[in-house]
Structure formats: C-alpha cells, structure tokens
C-alpha cells in the first residue's frame, strides 16, 4: 500500500476511512476535490483501492482526516444523520471520462434527494435514449458513490437494479432518503 508522507514532486492524494450508516467508507481527495469513495473499506478492500488509486493517478497517498477531507467528512456525516439533502462538494472527475462522466454529472445535478430515475430515463437525459445498458455500466464505474447518487438509479419496472456496494446498501440509502421503507430489522 502506498502511504508515503513526504513530498516527492508527485501530486498528492489525501485519504481516510470513516464510519457511516452503511459501513466504513474510504474517502480520497486531490487538490481539485473529492476523487474517490469506496464502500466496505476494511482491510483488503481499502488496501486494494489505495493501490489502484495511486497507480491510476500516479499520486502520493497521504492518510489524513483533515485538510482536503474535512468538508467531505462533515457533509457525509450530515447526510447519514438525515440533515443534508444535497452535496455541494468540489469533485475531481479525473477517474471518469466520456459518456460515463456525462451521465454521472447529469445524475449529480439532475436527480435530487428522495427521488429515483430509470436507467433508460437517465440515458435519455444525456441524449442517448438507446444507451440504458451503458448507463448501468457508468453506474458500476462511479468513483464517487453516495455523493454522486448512483443508488437513485433503478430499473424501469420498479426493480432496484445492480449496485457496486451491494443491494442491501442500496436499500439502506434509499430508505434513508425516504424512497423505501426502513427495514424491520
């Protein structure tokens, strides 16, 4: 795992793992903004995500829960407490390009708290109504889940669809936002 603390001339990515209502989340930020959110970030998942992030960005990884991550940590805490309904964080879109970036930006700005959208509907919003499956792939590649709310994208027939954090995590996020009832246990 790359956790170098001294400057080596490479760009710097700050990271930390925080508790949440859906388990530990790894958060990482560049000087441009939040760049990565990873579900279930214990042990191997955390280490694998950090290795991949360091390789992809060619960056120096520094563990820090302050600085660049102070605002995202506060915002996510408020979201899971039910106080925050819209994220207004600076985001670094480096990890997604092309169609995926277009779809994720539309999702981030156009699908509000407590609502859902179908894969095909989201494809239509970006001018590609035939691209519902490609929208599904974009959701699966979302580097910023929760903040860019891929949990709000569902099947047109009412099914939950897939979710990188697992369907139980998707259910819990939709219940938090009032779309689904809270689980009984």
HELIX and SHEET records of a PDB file:
HELIX    1   1 UNK A   43  UNK A   57  1                                  15    
HELIX    2   2 UNK A   67  UNK A   69  5                                   3    
HELIX    3   3 UNK A   70  UNK A   80  1                                  11    
HELIX    4   4 UNK A   98  UNK A  110  1                                  13    
HELIX    5   5 UNK A  119  UNK A  125  1                                   7    
HELIX    6   6 UNK A  132  UNK A  140  1                                   9    
HELIX    7   7 UNK A  150  UNK A  152  5                                   3    
HELIX    8   8 UNK A  167  UNK A  176  1                                  10    
SHEET    1   A 4 UNK A  34  UNK A  38  0                                        
SHEET    2   A 4 UNK A  25  UNK A  29 -1                                        
SHEET    3   A 4 UNK A  12  UNK A  18 -1                                        
SHEET    4   A 4 UNK A  60  UNK A  63  1                                        
SHEET    1   B 2 UNK A 117  UNK A 118  0                                        
SHEET    2   B 2 UNK A 153  UNK A 154  1                                        
END                                                                             
